[in-house]
Amino acid sequence: MNISKRAQQITQSEIRAMTILCNKVNGINMAQGLCDLKVPDVVQTGAKEAIEMGKNVYTSALGEPYLRAAIGETLTRNYGRKIEAGNVLVSNGATGALYCLATTLFDEGDEIILFEPYYGYHVSTLESLGCKIKYLKTLPPNYEIDFDKLEDAISEKTRAILICNPSNPSGKVFSKEEMSRLAEIVGKNDIYLISDEIYEHFVYDGLAFTSALSLQAIKERVIAISGFSKIFSVTGWRIGYAICDESIISAASEVNDLVYVCPASPLQYGVNQGIKYLPKQYYTDVARDHQQKRDTFISTLNEVGLAADYVKGAYYVLADLSSLPGDDDKEKVLYLLKKTSIASVPARAFFSDPNGINLARFCFSKKEEELEEACRRLRKNL
Ligand SMILES: Cc1ncc(COP(=O)(O)O)c(C=O)c1O
């Protein structure tokens, strides 16, 4: 088979691999980052109505103007910086939005700085474009950034720092001070700050979330990525967006046009109805419910000897599987699947060097009954 070098570089993610194994044993899939909320009624009904209204044809490659305006208004309200429709590119999920922006901004050989543990798609997306990634380790429990090391890592080829806030998989929520330091460094070095904020509403313990969009001093240098997959539980709809300076938008929309043509028309209408009609309470309830799920699941992990810290945001937890049989994280995760039919992700998926990693990532955004069943199985079988 003549498979291109580029395609050979793109391999199946550990997450998909574990999902396939989980389906084979009809297990509880805590590997994949699905959000198990009910899709809000207004969102569902909106999409159905849109199909009936005839919203079934191509839209602008920038996304529907009404949705771009609604996203801009919401972010302006939430983060205190004026975001116009002209700053918004609606794409095929946050994944599509990042792909478009990275293709628009970076050339082969450009360096991007990422913090470890990282979200694998960030790495794959950048590497598929020939970017070189520089990893900076951050460590539990607070995953603090070593700003001296960060400054040392910046070279002439560095084009951006990419953060995931709140972080998948560590749950780190960047503090206001950390965001200010990042802004200083980004401004001084004339590089971009890309901030994946898809978990912006999943923040716990009353912590404040500081969006990169609030960093006025570097507003031309900020690319925020987010979307509706998680908050409206519509991962299969593929509606996400990038916020950036208006000067980049047109070029990014050309990439969006080339790869996806446009985001799905009726689904843009569906999420717009959600933005328009869901009260503030919807978002606070989602955070509160997830905090409870976090507490339930992480206390069980610790009870059965799989040590884990209470995450501050997002809905994943890295747990220490050292106490389980197996030579490495992969073997331990398979043991756990065999013993409990619970699938998790071997944490090598989030580190550049798999050696010595005994962690696994669990997604706790599950329906209550399923989460309780997972806890029961862990208690019974470990
Ligand atoms: C950090 C992060 N960004 C982006 C995504 C994907 O978002 P979307 O479904 O909008 O492409 C995920 C999904 O797990 C994620 O964890």
The ligand as a MOL file (V3000), in Angstrom:
LIG
                    3D

  0  0  0     0  0            999 V3000
M  V30 BEGIN CTAB
M  V30 COUNTS 16 16 0 0 0
M  V30 BEGIN ATOM
M  V30 1 C -8.9120 20.2120 25.1860 0
M  V30 2 C -9.8600 19.8000 24.1200 0
M  V30 3 N -9.9960 20.5630 23.0370 0
M  V30 4 C -10.8330 20.2160 22.0500 0
M  V30 5 C -11.5830 19.0520 22.1200 0
M  V30 6 C -12.4640 18.6870 20.9900 0
M  V30 7 O -13.4790 19.6040 20.8210 0
M  V30 8 P -14.4410 19.5320 19.5730 0
M  V30 9 O -15.3650 18.3710 19.7580 0
M  V30 10 O -15.1640 20.8310 19.6110 0
M  V30 11 O -13.5980 19.3870 18.3710 0
M  V30 12 C -11.4680 18.2270 23.2340 0
M  V30 13 C -12.2250 16.9740 23.3180 0
M  V30 14 O -11.9720 16.0920 24.0910 0
M  V30 15 C -10.5800 18.6150 24.2590 0
M  V30 16 O -10.4360 17.8590 25.3460 0
M  V30 END ATOM
M  V30 BEGIN BOND
M  V30 1 1 1 2
M  V30 2 1 2 3
M  V30 3 2 2 15
M  V30 4 2 3 4
M  V30 5 1 4 5
M  V30 6 1 5 6
M  V30 7 2 5 12
M  V30 8 1 6 7
M  V30 9 1 7 8
M  V30 10 2 8 9
M  V30 11 1 8 10
M  V30 12 1 8 11
M  V30 13 1 12 13
M  V30 14 1 12 15
M  V30 15 2 13 14
M  V30 16 1 15 16
M  V30 END BOND
M  V30 END CTAB
M  END
